[in-house]
Amino acid sequence: MFLIIRRLFALAAIVVVVTAASGCAESTRPKATGKGDIRGINAIVTAPDVTFLIEERGLGIVSFKASSGFSTYDDLPYNFNFDVLLPGDLERTRVATQFIDVVLDTEYTVVLTGTIANPSTFVWEDPIREWSGTETVSEVFFAHLAPSIGELDVYFAAPGTAPVLGQAVGSLTNGNRLPGMDFEAAQYEVILTPKDDPATTIYQSVPFGTTAQNQVTIAVFDPDPSVPGNVAASFIGRGSTSVVLADANSPPQVRTLHAAFGTENFDGYFNSDFSNVIFPDIGFQELSPYADVTSGTPLFTATPVGNSGAVIHENEILVSVGTRRTIVLAGQPGGLLYLALVDSARSLETFPVIRILNASLNTEVLDIYMVEPGTPIDDVIFPLFRGLPSLLDTGFTDSAQGMLELTVTLFGEKTPIATPLLLDLANGDVFDIVIVDSVDPAIVETLVFDAQ
């Protein structure tokens, strides 16, 4: 009996010691006292979409010139990560990590900049603003995230207000941001000029509106081939929606592709101005250079070469400032039409980018295979694109790099209906691949163009 009592006392002592030790360990761990907000911005012009994460939990997919939107988490220390998914990989590759010890009622913006091969990050830190509900203003931040652009003066005023020296809201160099400023909710435009040179406009946004009791960031980014202008700019709200602010001084750009088998060469005109041929003598399978056009819905007319009095086909096309389009003349004689492709691709340092258009009328639905040269497609279970209908395109998508063979078959079949096309694809390439009809109705041809 005495032995049993001694064992019970010993067990109780052990429990007391373990409990005390546990309490001591718990006291050294951080405890949340509230919340903070966090978001990520992708400022790498050659980057694909990146995943922004808190530790290993995804907070959003972030495109260039965009934000993940703010997420709220406990005021504890975290690693915030940027990952990319490379072609052929099943797991993401870590690009950059930023440690932040989140503080109560504080918001953080982590900016990914540099290149994917040599990335860097920095953080903006602000107190979370509380609105009373009666304010008539919006808080606006201006940020410079364009490494290729020098120091800028920022003008922010009602549309039509000319820049005047001394009236800029501030000056910015790459990587910097102006403190938040309150502006009455209204219509505004942003004008960027070189430092102390208001007569030289580098960028002028289209007019846009702000709303009361809101917080926005106007960020300047490097230009890319999808933007016909000197710089790019985005209107970034607290949510995940970011809107590209087109440069009002950069007119839309359009080029045209002749993909209508059996249709003669044509001259291309806009808005019935037959004294000014925009696209002269475009033959079947030919792609014109880009040309500036008026935004809106200009009338595009194709006429026989040198004969503006006759019309092969005409229709209005929709174009907007700061964008690029490819207008494809497709169809068959007596049934022609225009296809308008949005040329929004950028050169990416992580993989090639391709877009495939099925402009064939003789074959309704196609399968597209992309394999290493010499690989029988009978050995390939899934095509790269299955069931691509006539007169539709795949949109821009990433591709493997290296020597690849593109083969076209009818939907669900394995017999090629075009000569296999050998492609040498490298990171940074952006190509348009167009499938057109040929003399033999059972055979198609594949064309390759630089998409930029």
C-alpha positions, 0 to 999 in steps of 0.5 A, a space after each residue: 500500500 505504501 508503495 502504491 501511494 509513493 507511485 501516485 505521488 511520483 506520477 502527480 509530480 511528473 504531471 506537475 512538471 510536464 504541465 509547467 514545462 508546457 505552460 512555459 513553452 506556450 508562453 514563448 509562442 506568438 499569440 495573435 492580437 488582431 488582424 492585418 491585410 496582405 496582397 501581392 503585385 506582379 511587376 515583372 514584364 516578362 513574368 507569366 501569371 504567378 501564385 501569391 501565397 502565405 506560407 503554402 496557402 494560395 492567396 491568388 493568381 497574379 498577372 503582370 500589372 495586377 494584384 492579388 487583392 488584400 487578404 486578412 490574416 492574424 498579426 503573426 510572422 509569415 513567409 509570403 511566397 511567389 511561385 510559377 508553374 513551368 510547362 510540363 511541371 506538376 509542382 510550382 517553382 518558388 520564385 521569391 520569398 518575403 518575410 513579414 511580421 504582420 502588425 495589428 491593423 496594418 496592410 502590406 503590399 509585396 511587390 515582385 520585381 526584377 526578372 524571374 531569373 533574378 527576382 527581388 521583392 519589396 514591401 509597402 506598409 500602411 495603417 489600415 484606413 477606417 472610414 466613418 461613412 461620411 467621407 466624400 473622398 477617395 485615397 489615392 496612391 501613385 507608384 512607379 514600377 517601371 524599371 525602364 522609365 526614368 523619374 516622372 512627374 505625376 499630374 492628377 486632375 480633371 480631364 482636359 487639365 494641362 500639366 503646369 510646372 509646380 502643379 504635379 502631385 509628386 515625383 517618382 522614381 522606380 520602386 517608389 510610391 507617393 503617400 496616400 492623398 485624398 481626392 474628391 470622388 470625381 472623374 480624373 486623368 493621370 498625366 506622366 511627364 519627365 521630371 520638371 518637363 510638363 511640355 513632354 507627355 509620356 503617358 496620359 490615361 483615359 478618363 476614369 472615375 473614383 468613388 468615395 470611401 475607397 482606396 486605390 493605387 495607380 501604378 506605372 509599369 514597363 510597356 509590353 507588346 500588348 500595349 501600343 504606348 510608352 508605359 502601361 498603367 493600372 488602376 488597382 483597388 483593394 480587391 483582386 480586380 485591376 484595370 489597365 488604364 489605356 494611354 489616350 495618346 496611343 491609338 488602336 493598332 490593327 493588322 490584317 491576315 488573308 486566310 480566305 482560300 479562293 479570294 483574290 488579293 485585296 487592298 484594305 481601307 478604313 471608314 471609306 477613305 479610298 484615297 488612303 489605302 492602309 493595307 495594300 495588296 494583301 495576298 492569301 496567307 499574307 499578314 500585314 504590318 500594324 497600322 494606327 486606326 481610330 478607336 470605336 467601330 471603324 468600317 473596314 473595307 477590302 477591295 480588289 487591288 487597285 479597284 476601290 470601286 468594288 467591294 470584296 467584303 466590308 464590316 465594322 470592327 470594334 477597336 479601343 484605344 491602347 489595344 492591338 487587333 489582328 483582323 482575319 479575312 476568312 471564309 469562302 467567296 460569297 461567304 466572307 467574314 472578318 475574325 477579330 483577334 485580340 493581340 494581348 500576348 507578351 514575351 515571357 522568359 519562362 516559356 514560349 507562347 503560341 496561339 492557334 487559329 482554325 481558319 479552315 472551312 473545309 474541315 470543321 473540327 480539328 485536333 492539334 498535336 505538338 510532339 518531339 520530331 519523329 514521334 508517331 502521334 499514334 503513340 500520343 494519347 491526348 492532343 495538345 488541343 482537342 476539338 478546335 472548331 472552324 473559325 475559332 482560336 485557342 487563345 494564347 497559351 504556354 508551350 514547351 520549348 525546343 524542336 517540336 513537330 505540329 501535326 493536324 488531324 481531324 477530330 478524333 483521328 490520327 491521320 495527318 491532314 497537313 504536312 507536319 510543321 517543324 517549330 523551333 520554340 525558345 523562351 520569349 517567342 510568341 507565335 500565331 499559327 493559322 490553319 487554312 484551306 488548300 486546293 485539296 479540300 481534304 488537306 489544310 496548310 499551317 502558317 506561322 507568324 510572329 504574334 508581336 
